[in-house]
Amino acid sequence: MSAPRLVLVLGDQLTPSVAALRAADRESDIVVMAEVEDEAAYVPHHPKKIAFILAAMRHFAAELEQAGWRVLYTRLDDPENAGSIPGEVLRRVEDTGAQEVIATEPGEWRLIDLLGALPVPVRQLPDDRFLCSRKEFDAWAEGRKSLRMEYFYREMRRRTGLLMEGAKPAGGQWNYDHDNRKPAAADLFREGPAWFEPDAETQAVLDLVEGRFAGNFGDLRPFRFGVTRAQAEAAFDHFLRHRLAEFGAYQDAMLAEDAFLSHAVIGLYLNTGLLDPLKVCRAAEAAWRDGYVPINSAEGFIRQILGWREFVRGVYFREGPDYVRRNRLNHQRKLPDFYWGGETRMACMAAAVGQTRTEAYAHHIQRLMVTGNFALLAGVNPAEVHEWYLAVYADAFEWVEAPNTLGMSQFADGGVVGSKPYVSSGAYIERMSDYCKGCHYRVRERTGPRACPFNLLYWHFLTRHRPRFQGNPRMAQMYRTWDRMAEDRRAAVLAEADALLARLSAGDVV
């Protein structure tokens, strides 16, 4: 009798039809899953993120066993635990006599390289749960002077037929961004996301995480995420019925007392394989065609998945393992303590970080235009920003997080993802949120002791990087505005910004 093959399933591959399982023989092959310290601690992950992934893994392993698979599952507190994915693979090889391992290619270069270095053959199959393969993305990108998501998105619309009327986009437009930039008002009757009570297995995970990772940034309880495919689908169905209609108009809005507004909060389910991306896009399209939601909401939601999610994955793998080390603007400042819950007088930062600590979640504008914007303006080392985002959000896996952070947010890749840096003064935050109302600083003040730090740092950033950006047509107006200011005012802004940065470096409260 020949030796069985091992089928490795990682914590973000919780899909019954994932490539490795499709290639395996349920009668003879053995599934290997493992909760390991290396993956739980290579960055200081939010306790909710760790608990979500471990609980989802345990429930998925039980589903595989019920479906007839033999599963060798290692828990984090197992005394035999080797502590790493390669170590667990080798331990199971020794236990079973297996001579081959089948795996679905991991979503980050670190694990791809670790599996490739094992002394046992590991067949890494392409992860075909995405709508655009790595080869297809490379073929689309080949020969282009720049990679822009909008053109990729249009190609994906044509390929899938989503929101298309023949060869033309439904409604006559490719996107409806101009309809999706409204500030929101507080609403006691706004439906929140669907939440779930932890079952006994999830409670056991929570107790384990509480004991092991109590020092990590983030609140573990209350824990309300779904951890099974059925719960993930229920969460999406709830969004579809109750919140998608208003998602488009208010997707960029921010409210201090409403962490979720009309957002889906399904990124963690998509990125672990509990939801199918094409299925949710088709459901959103159907909701529009059936007249339940406006086209700007359906299109805005679909673009986040069909366009942006697929685009950043393509960029991550096309750019290679060194992408996470890029620092084109040579920013070297340490990440301020208030990103880890330290004191700050900036109401917007306190709100975004506080919400992140509580929920392991913030929506894309909070990440891009508050926490990301400040880090970029202040010249924080993008490697530290990257590690922070990877650590604190439940939906963060490197393939999706790194291009969003290093590319879109920090411009550390020099323009691979975005054509310009996403920087703004406090005016944008005031327009799109209610954060500024109770802030120590005054968003309308450009200089002086109560001047909004975003206002000071915005002009400082543009000035110190002028040689790089003054020729960018999308930034020309900013420089013209700066040049029209009186010389003494420009000098005051820069002097006060220098003083602010010095206080940041000294660890003073800002």
C-alpha positions in Angstrom: 0.0 0.0 0.0 1.4 3.4 -1.0 2.1 6.1 1.5 -0.7 8.7 1.8 -0.2 12.3 0.7 -0.6 15.2 3.1 -3.0 18.0 2.1 -2.0 21.2 3.8 -4.8 23.7 4.5 -3.9 27.1 5.9 -6.0 29.4 8.0 -7.0 31.6 5.1 -7.9 28.7 2.8 -11.1 27.6 4.5 -12.9 26.7 1.3 -14.1 23.1 0.6 -13.2 23.4 -3.1 -9.7 25.0 -2.5 -7.2 23.7 -5.0 -5.3 21.3 -2.7 -8.5 19.6 -1.6 -9.7 19.2 -5.2 -6.4 17.6 -6.1 -6.5 15.1 -3.2 -8.1 11.7 -2.7 -10.5 11.7 0.2 -10.1 8.0 0.6 -6.4 7.9 1.0 -4.9 11.4 1.6 -4.7 13.2 5.0 -5.5 16.8 5.6 -3.1 18.7 7.9 -4.1 21.9 9.7 -2.2 23.6 12.5 -2.5 26.5 14.8 1.1 27.6 15.3 2.9 30.2 17.3 4.9 31.5 14.3 1.7 32.5 12.5 0.0 33.9 15.6 3.0 36.0 16.6 5.1 37.1 13.6 3.4 40.4 14.1 1.5 41.3 17.3 -1.9 40.4 15.8 -5.1 41.8 17.4 -6.6 39.2 19.8 -9.9 39.3 17.8 -8.0 38.4 14.6 -6.2 35.5 16.2 -9.4 34.2 17.8 -11.4 34.6 14.5 -8.8 32.6 12.5 -8.4 29.8 15.0 -12.1 29.4 15.6 -12.8 29.4 11.9 -10.1 26.8 11.4 -11.5 24.5 14.0 -15.0 24.7 12.6 -13.7 24.1 9.1 -11.7 21.1 10.2 -14.9 19.7 11.8 -16.8 20.2 8.5 -14.0 18.3 6.6 -14.3 15.4 9.0 -18.0 15.3 8.6 -17.5 15.2 4.9 -15.3 12.1 5.2 -11.8 13.5 5.3 -9.2 12.3 7.7 -7.8 15.5 9.4 -4.7 15.8 11.6 -5.4 19.0 13.5 -2.9 20.6 15.8 -4.1 23.1 18.4 -2.0 26.0 19.6 -1.7 24.5 23.2 -0.9 21.0 22.0 2.4 20.0 23.8 3.5 18.3 20.5 3.1 21.5 18.5 6.2 22.2 16.5 5.4 26.0 16.5 5.6 26.6 12.7 3.8 25.5 9.6 7.0 23.8 8.2 7.6 22.2 11.5 4.1 20.8 11.6 4.3 19.5 8.1 7.6 17.7 8.9 6.1 16.3 12.1 3.1 14.9 10.2 5.4 13.5 7.5 7.3 11.6 10.1 4.1 10.4 11.8 2.4 9.2 8.6 5.3 8.3 6.3 3.9 10.6 3.6 6.3 11.3 0.8 4.5 14.2 -0.8 2.6 17.3 0.3 -0.2 19.0 -1.7 -0.7 22.7 -0.8 -2.6 25.6 -2.2 -0.2 28.4 -2.8 -0.1 30.7 0.3 -1.1 34.3 0.0 2.3 35.7 1.0 5.9 35.2 -0.2 7.1 34.3 3.3 5.1 31.1 3.5 5.7 30.3 -0.2 9.4 30.3 0.4 9.2 28.3 3.7 7.2 25.6 2.0 9.5 25.6 -1.0 12.5 25.0 1.3 11.2 21.9 3.0 13.1 18.6 2.4 9.9 16.9 1.3 8.3 17.6 -2.0 5.5 20.2 -1.7 3.3 20.7 -4.7 2.0 24.3 -4.5 -1.1 24.6 -6.6 -2.4 28.0 -7.9 -5.1 29.5 -5.6 -7.9 29.8 -8.1 -10.5 31.2 -5.7 -9.7 34.6 -7.2 -11.4 36.0 -10.3 -8.1 36.9 -12.0 -5.1 34.5 -11.9 -1.6 35.7 -11.4 -0.8 34.8 -15.0 -3.9 36.7 -16.3 -2.9 39.7 -14.3 0.6 39.6 -15.5 -0.6 39.4 -19.1 -2.9 42.4 -18.6 -0.1 44.4 -16.9 2.7 43.5 -19.5 3.9 46.5 -21.4 1.8 49.1 -19.6 3.6 52.3 -18.5 1.5 52.3 -15.3 -1.0 50.0 -13.6 -4.3 51.7 -12.9 -7.1 49.9 -11.1 -9.8 51.6 -13.1 -8.7 50.1 -16.4 -8.2 46.7 -14.8 -11.6 46.9 -13.3 -13.2 47.7 -16.6 -11.5 44.6 -18.1 -12.8 42.5 -15.2 -16.4 43.8 -15.8 -16.1 42.8 -19.5 -14.7 39.4 -18.6 -17.3 38.6 -16.0 -20.3 40.4 -17.5 -21.0 42.0 -14.1 -23.0 45.2 -14.4 -22.8 45.1 -18.2 -25.4 45.8 -20.9 -23.8 44.1 -23.9 -20.5 45.8 -24.4 -21.4 48.9 -22.4 -21.4 49.5 -18.6 -24.9 49.3 -17.0 -26.3 52.8 -16.5 -23.8 54.2 -19.0 -21.0 54.8 -16.5 -18.1 52.6 -15.3 -18.2 54.0 -11.8 -20.4 56.2 -9.7 -17.8 57.7 -7.3 -19.3 61.2 -7.6 -22.5 59.9 -6.0 -20.6 58.1 -3.2 -19.0 60.9 -1.2 -21.8 62.1 1.1 -21.2 62.7 4.8 -23.5 60.7 7.1 -25.6 61.8 10.0 -26.1 59.7 13.2 -29.0 57.4 12.9 -30.3 55.3 15.8 -32.3 53.1 13.4 -29.4 52.2 11.0 -28.9 48.5 10.9 -25.6 47.3 12.1 -23.7 44.2 10.9 -25.0 40.7 11.7 -23.2 39.4 14.8 -23.1 35.9 16.3 -22.8 34.4 19.8 -19.7 32.3 20.3 -20.4 28.5 20.6 -18.5 26.3 23.0 -15.6 25.7 20.6 -15.2 29.4 19.9 -15.4 30.1 23.7 -12.5 27.7 24.2 -10.5 29.6 21.5 -11.3 32.9 23.3 -10.0 31.5 26.6 -6.9 30.2 24.9 -6.2 33.6 23.2 -6.9 35.5 26.4 -4.3 33.5 28.2 -1.7 33.6 25.4 -2.0 37.1 23.9 -3.4 39.3 26.7 -0.6 41.8 26.1 -1.5 42.4 22.4 -3.1 45.6 21.3 -6.9 45.1 21.0 -10.0 44.0 22.9 -10.8 40.3 22.6 -14.3 40.6 24.0 -17.1 40.9 23.1 -16.3 38.6 20.2 -19.1 38.7 17.6 -17.6 37.5 14.3 -19.0 34.6 12.5 -16.7 31.6 12.3 -18.4 29.3 9.9 -19.4 29.4 6.2 -23.1 29.5 7.2 -22.5 32.4 9.5 -20.4 34.3 6.9 -23.2 33.8 4.3 -25.8 35.0 6.9 -23.7 38.1 7.6 -23.5 38.9 3.9 -27.2 38.3 3.4 -28.0 40.7 6.2 -25.8 43.3 4.5 -27.5 42.7 1.2 -31.0 43.1 2.7 -30.5 45.9 5.2 -27.4 48.0 4.3 -26.2 47.7 0.7 -28.8 50.3 -0.4 -27.1 53.1 1.5 -23.5 51.7 1.2 -22.7 53.7 -1.9 -23.7 57.2 -0.9 -22.1 57.0 2.6 -19.1 54.7 2.1 -16.6 57.5 2.6 -18.3 58.9 5.7 -17.0 58.6 9.3 -18.9 58.9 12.6 -17.3 58.7 16.0 -20.2 56.8 17.4 -20.9 54.5 14.5 -18.0 52.2 13.6 -19.8 50.4 10.7 -22.3 52.7 9.1 -23.5 50.8 6.0 -20.3 48.8 5.4 -20.5 45.1 4.7 -17.8 44.0 7.2 -17.2 40.9 5.2 -13.5 41.3 4.2 -12.4 38.9 6.9 -14.8 36.2 5.5 -13.7 36.8 1.9 -10.0 36.7 2.8 -10.3 33.4 4.8 -12.3 31.7 2.1 -15.6 31.6 3.9 -17.3 33.6 1.2 -17.0 33.4 -2.6 -16.1 36.7 -4.2 -18.0 36.1 -7.5 -21.1 34.9 -5.7 -21.3 38.0 -3.5 -20.7 40.3 -6.6 -23.5 38.5 -8.5 -25.8 38.9 -5.5 -25.2 42.6 -5.3 -25.8 42.9 -9.1 -29.0 41.0 -8.7 -30.2 43.3 -5.9 -29.8 46.2 -8.3 -31.4 44.5 -11.2 -34.3 43.6 -9.0 -34.7 47.2 -7.9 -33.7 46.8 -4.3 -30.6 48.9 -4.3 -29.4 51.9 -6.5 -26.7 51.3 -9.0 -24.2 53.5 -7.3 -24.3 51.2 -4.2 -24.2 48.0 -6.2 -21.3 49.3 -8.4 -19.4 50.7 -5.5 -19.5 47.4 -3.7 -18.7 45.3 -6.7 -15.7 47.6 -7.5 -14.2 47.0 -4.1 -14.1 43.2 -4.8 -14.0 42.7 -8.5 -11.7 45.7 -9.1 -9.7 46.7 -6.0 -9.3 43.3 -4.3 -8.2 41.5 -7.4 -6.0 44.4 -8.5 -3.9 44.6 -5.3 -3.4 40.8 -5.3 -2.1 41.0 -8.8 0.3 43.9 -7.8 1.5 42.0 -4.7 2.6 38.9 -6.6 3.8 40.8 -9.7 6.1 43.1 -7.6 7.7 40.3 -5.8 9.0 39.5 -2.2 10.9 42.8 -1.9 7.7 44.9 -2.2 7.1 45.0 1.6 10.6 46.6 2.1 10.1 49.5 -0.3 10.4 53.1 1.0 10.6 55.4 -2.0 10.1 58.5 0.0 12.8 57.5 2.5 10.5 58.1 5.5 12.2 57.0 8.8 10.1 58.3 11.7 9.0 55.8 14.3 5.3 55.0 14.5 3.8 57.2 17.2 2.6 55.5 20.4 -1.0 56.6 19.9 -1.3 54.1 17.1 -1.0 51.5 19.9 -3.5 53.3 22.1 -1.3 56.0 23.6 -2.7 59.5 24.3 -3.4 61.9 21.5 -5.3 65.2 21.4 -6.4 64.5 17.8 -10.0 63.4 17.9 -10.0 61.7 14.5 -6.9 59.6 15.4 -8.4 58.7 18.8 -11.6 57.7 17.2 -10.0 55.6 14.4 -7.5 53.9 16.7 -10.0 53.4 19.4 -12.4 51.7 17.1 -9.6 49.6 15.7 -8.7 48.5 19.3 -12.3 47.6 20.1 -13.4 46.0 16.8 -10.3 45.0 14.8 -12.0 46.9 12.1 -12.0 50.3 10.4 -13.4 51.0 6.9 -11.2 52.1 4.0 -11.5 55.8 4.4 -10.6 55.6 8.1 -7.5 53.6 7.1 -6.6 55.7 4.1 -7.4 59.3 5.1 -7.0 59.3 8.9 -4.4 56.8 10.2 -2.7 56.3 6.8 -2.8 60.0 5.9 -1.2 61.1 9.2 1.6 58.5 8.9 2.4 59.6 5.4 2.3 63.3 6.3 4.5 62.7 9.4 7.1 60.7 7.4 6.6 57.4 9.4 8.7 54.5 8.2 6.3 52.5 5.9 7.6 49.2 7.2 6.2 50.1 10.6 2.9 51.3 9.1 2.7 48.0 7.2 3.3 45.9 10.3 0.7 47.9 12.2 -2.0 47.4 9.6 -1.2 43.8 9.2 -1.4 43.3 13.0 -4.5 45.2 14.0 -7.2 44.4 11.4 -9.1 41.0 11.3 -9.2 41.1 7.5 -5.5 41.8 7.0 -3.4 39.3 5.1 -0.2 40.4 3.4 -1.3 40.0 -0.2 -4.2 42.5 0.3 -2.7 44.6 3.1 0.7 45.4 1.7 -0.3 47.0 -1.6 -3.1 48.9 0.2 -0.6 50.2 2.8 2.7 50.5 1.0 1.1 51.5 -2.3 -2.2 53.3 -1.9 -1.6 54.7 1.6 2.1 55.4 2.0 3.3 55.8 -1.6 6.3 53.7 -0.6 6.2 51.9 -3.9 6.7 55.1 -5.8 3.4 55.0 -7.7 2.9 51.4 -8.7 -0.6 51.4 -7.1 -1.5 55.1 -7.0 -0.7 57.9 -9.4 -0.3 60.3 -6.5 0.0 60.2 -2.7 -3.3 60.3 -0.8 -2.7 63.3 1.4 -5.1 65.9 2.7 -5.4 68.6 5.2 -7.9 68.5 8.0 -10.6 69.9 5.7 -11.3 66.5 4.2 -11.8 64.9 7.6 -14.1 67.7 8.7 -16.1 67.4 5.5 -16.5 63.6 5.7 -16.8 63.1 9.5 -18.0 64.4 12.8 -14.6 64.0 14.4 -13.6 67.6 14.4 -16.5 68.9 16.5 -15.0 68.0 19.9 -11.3 68.1 19.0 -8.7 69.9 21.0 -7.4 71.3 17.7 -9.3 73.7 15.4 -9.6 72.4 11.9 -10.1 75.8 10.4 -6.9 77.2 12.0 -3.8 77.0 9.8 -1.2 78.2 12.3 -1.0 78.7 16.0 -1.1 76.5 19.1 -4.5 75.0 18.2 -3.9 74.5 14.5 -4.9 71.1 13.2 -1.8 68.9 12.8 -3.1 67.7 9.5 -3.0 71.3 8.2 0.6 71.9 9.3 1.9 68.5 8.1 0.1 68.7 4.8 2.1 71.7 3.6 5.3 70.4 5.2 4.9 67.1 3.2 4.3 68.9 -0.1 7.3 71.2 0.5 9.8 68.5 1.5 8.8 66.3 -1.5 8.3 69.1 -4.0 11.0 67.9 -6.4 9.2 64.6 -6.7 5.6 65.8 -7.0 5.5 69.3 -8.4 5.4 67.9 -11.9 2.4 65.6 -11.2 -0.6 67.1 -12.9 -2.9 65.9 -10.2 -0.9 67.9 -7.6 -0.2 71.0 -9.5 -3.1 73.0 -8.0 -1.8 72.2 -4.5 1.6 73.8 -5.3 0.0 76.8 -6.9 -2.0 77.4 -3.7 1.1 77.1 -1.6 3.0 79.5 -3.9 0.3 82.1 -3.6 0.5 82.2 0.2 2.4 85.1 1.8 6.0 84.3 2.5 5.7 84.9 6.2 2.7 82.6 6.4 4.6 79.9 4.6 7.5 80.3 7.0 5.2 80.1 10.0 3.5 76.9 8.7 6.8 75.2 8.2 8.3 76.3 11.5 5.2 75.0 13.4 5.2 71.8 11.4 8.9 71.3 12.3 8.1 71.8 16.0 5.2 69.4 15.8 7.4 66.7 14.2 10.0 67.3 16.9 7.4 66.7 19.6 6.4 63.5 17.8 10.0 62.3 17.8 10.3 63.2 21.5 7.2 61.2 22.4 5.2 64.2 23.5 1.5 64.1 23.3 0.2 65.5 20.1 
